[in-house]
Amino acid sequence: MKPLNYQSRVTEVGDVANRLADLYKGTATLQDDAFLKTFFKELKTQGDAITEAVKRDKAVSQLEDADAQRDEAIRVLDKLLKGYEHIPVQELNAHGKKLSAIFKKYGVKITEENYSSQSNLVDSLLKDLSAAEVQDAITALLGVSEAIAGIRTAQNNFNKVRSQYEKDFAQQQSKASASSLRKPLLQLINKKLIPYLVAMMLVDEAKYTAFVSETSKIIDDMNEVVKARGKKK
């Protein structure tokens, strides 16, 4: 039996662990093996931990993406107002300068603030742009209303993603990261399961052959995925 490639990614190791656990669960003839019963209980625990950790890592990525979308929406309005501020059409120019004066109190620099500060500043900007006295200017300038709506949508989305992230973080903050769980799970498969199965094939080949064959296939299939990825580099 070949070991699981140590270059396997976190999600790949977790996938192998879950597939092996399902395989054992469906192998009635090995349910009386005390070692495997204990082993797969431990494997499932670690596999579940990786799954949860990956979800947390994904939540961080989603939060960063939501913030990036909000930043881009702010930049769109900035570019639009700069264009109107210098447009050689007096009426449009006046409206552009009026709105630019409001935007410049905040500026693109708010995208460099931390999440909390930026959220507060964006809320304040949107409030200023909702004032009755600037609605005529917003309506007169093509695209400005849509740009402001884009910021509002991005802000609402960010708040939603952040709320879920903070809820998940509060529940999981004491748990390990996905990357830190990868190596222990690899070791569990390569240093504990495989040597045991090799030994048991010598003790009772008829009983273990089918399970060992399926286990090898699961590991070999993933090793091929890792190998193919390496060739693309």
C-alpha positions in Angstrom: 0.0 0.0 0.0 1.2 3.4 -0.9 0.9 6.3 1.6 -1.2 9.4 0.9 1.0 12.0 -0.8 2.3 14.5 1.8 1.7 17.3 -0.8 -2.0 16.7 -0.5 -4.0 19.9 0.3 -6.0 20.3 3.5 -9.3 19.7 1.6 -7.9 16.6 -0.1 -6.7 15.0 3.1 -10.1 15.7 4.6 -11.8 14.2 1.6 -9.7 11.0 1.9 -10.5 10.8 5.6 -14.2 11.1 5.0 -14.2 8.5 2.2 -12.2 6.0 4.3 -14.6 6.5 7.3 -17.6 5.9 5.0 -15.8 2.8 3.6 -15.3 1.3 7.0 -18.8 2.1 8.1 -20.1 0.1 5.2 -17.8 -2.8 5.8 -19.8 -5.1 8.1 -17.1 -7.8 8.2 -14.6 -5.5 10.0 -16.9 -4.1 12.7 -15.5 -6.6 15.2 -12.0 -5.2 14.7 -11.3 -3.2 17.9 -8.3 -1.4 16.5 -10.2 -0.2 13.4 -13.2 0.8 15.4 -11.1 3.0 17.6 -9.0 4.3 14.7 -12.0 5.3 12.6 -13.6 7.1 15.5 -10.4 9.1 15.9 -10.2 9.6 12.1 -13.8 10.9 11.9 -13.1 13.3 14.8 -10.1 14.7 13.0 -11.8 14.7 9.6 -14.8 16.6 11.1 -12.4 19.1 12.7 -10.7 19.8 9.3 -14.1 20.3 7.7 -15.1 22.9 10.3 -11.7 24.5 10.0 -12.0 24.8 6.3 -15.4 26.4 6.7 -13.8 29.0 9.0 -11.0 29.7 6.5 -13.6 30.1 3.8 -15.5 32.6 6.0 -12.4 34.7 6.2 -12.0 34.6 2.5 -15.7 35.6 2.0 -15.2 38.5 4.4 -12.2 39.8 2.4 -14.1 39.4 -0.9 -17.0 41.4 0.5 -14.7 44.1 1.7 -13.0 44.2 -1.7 -16.4 44.6 -3.4 -17.2 47.5 -1.1 -13.9 49.1 -1.8 -14.4 48.9 -5.6 -17.9 50.4 -5.3 -16.4 53.4 -3.5 -13.8 53.8 -6.2 -16.4 53.7 -8.9 -18.2 56.7 -7.3 -14.9 58.5 -6.8 -14.0 58.2 -10.5 -17.5 59.2 -11.6 -17.6 62.3 -9.4 -14.1 63.4 -10.5 -15.3 63.2 -14.1 -18.4 65.3 -13.5 -16.4 67.8 -11.3 -14.3 68.6 -14.4 -16.9 68.2 -17.2 -17.1 71.3 -19.4 -20.9 71.5 -19.0 -21.7 74.2 -16.4 -24.9 72.7 -15.0 -23.4 69.2 -14.7 -20.2 70.6 -13.4 -22.0 72.4 -10.6 -23.8 69.2 -9.5 -20.5 67.3 -9.7 -18.7 69.8 -7.5 -21.6 69.7 -5.0 -21.4 65.9 -4.6 -17.7 65.8 -4.8 -17.5 68.2 -1.8 -19.5 65.6 0.2 -17.5 62.6 -1.0 -14.1 64.3 -0.3 -15.0 64.5 3.4 -14.5 60.7 3.3 -12.5 60.0 0.1 -11.1 56.7 -1.2 -8.8 56.7 1.8 -11.7 55.2 3.9 -11.0 51.9 2.1 -7.7 51.7 4.0 -9.5 51.8 7.4 -10.2 48.7 9.5 -13.5 47.0 9.0 -15.3 48.7 11.8 -14.1 52.2 11.0 -14.8 51.8 7.3 -18.3 50.5 8.0 -19.1 53.6 10.1 -17.7 56.0 7.6 -19.6 54.4 4.7 -22.8 54.6 6.7 -22.1 58.3 7.3 -21.3 58.9 3.6 -24.5 57.2 2.5 -26.5 59.2 5.0 -25.0 62.4 3.6 -25.8 61.3 0.1 -29.4 60.6 1.2 -30.0 64.2 2.2 -32.9 65.9 0.4 -30.8 68.9 -0.8 -28.5 66.7 -2.9 -31.1 64.5 -4.6 -31.5 66.9 -7.6 -27.7 66.7 -8.2 -27.7 62.9 -8.0 -30.6 62.6 -10.4 -29.0 65.0 -12.9 -25.8 63.1 -13.2 -26.0 59.9 -15.2 -24.7 56.8 -13.3 -24.3 58.5 -9.9 -27.5 57.1 -8.4 -26.5 53.6 -9.6 -23.0 54.1 -8.1 -24.4 55.1 -4.7 -26.8 52.1 -4.8 -23.8 49.9 -5.6 -22.1 51.2 -2.4 -25.2 50.6 -0.4 -25.6 47.1 -1.7 -22.0 46.3 -1.1 -22.2 47.7 2.4 -25.3 45.6 3.3 -23.6 42.5 1.9 -20.4 43.2 3.9 -22.4 43.6 7.1 -24.3 40.4 6.5 -21.1 38.4 5.8 -19.3 40.0 8.7 -22.2 39.2 11.1 -22.1 35.5 10.1 -18.3 35.5 10.3 -18.3 36.9 13.9 -20.9 34.5 14.9 -18.9 31.5 13.6 -15.7 32.9 15.0 -17.2 33.3 18.5 -18.2 29.6 18.4 -15.0 28.3 16.9 -12.2 30.6 18.1 -10.7 28.0 20.5 -10.3 25.4 17.7 -7.3 24.8 15.4 -6.9 26.1 11.9 -7.3 23.8 8.9 -3.6 23.9 8.0 -2.5 22.9 11.4 -4.8 19.8 11.2 -3.5 18.5 7.9 -0.3 16.9 9.0 -1.7 15.0 12.0 -4.4 13.6 9.8 -1.9 12.6 7.2 0.2 10.9 9.9 -2.9 9.1 11.2 -3.5 7.6 7.8 0.1 6.9 6.7 1.7 5.9 10.0 -1.2 4.2 11.8 -3.8 2.8 9.3 -1.6 1.6 6.5 0.9 -0.3 8.7 -1.9 -2.0 10.5 -3.7 -3.0 7.3 -0.4 -4.4 5.8 0.1 -6.5 9.0 -3.5 -7.8 9.0 -3.2 -8.9 5.4 -0.5 -11.3 6.6 -2.7 -12.5 9.5 -6.1 -12.9 7.7 -5.8 -12.0 4.0 -9.3 -13.2 3.1 -11.0 -11.0 5.7 -9.1 -7.8 4.9 -8.4 -8.0 1.1 -11.5 -6.2 -0.1 -11.2 -3.4 2.5 -7.5 -3.0 1.8 -8.1 -2.9 -2.0 -10.7 -0.2 -1.6 -8.6 1.8 0.8 -5.6 1.6 -1.6 -7.9 2.9 -4.4 -9.1 5.9 -2.4 -5.5 6.8 -1.6 -4.1 6.1 -5.1 -6.9 8.2 -6.7 -6.0 11.2 -4.6 -2.3 10.7 -5.2 -3.0 10.9 -8.9 -4.8 14.1 -8.4 -1.8 15.6 -6.5 0.6 14.2 -9.1 -1.3 15.7 -12.0 -1.4 19.1 -10.3 2.3 19.0 -9.9 2.8 18.4 -13.6 0.9 21.6 -14.4 3.3 23.8 -12.5 
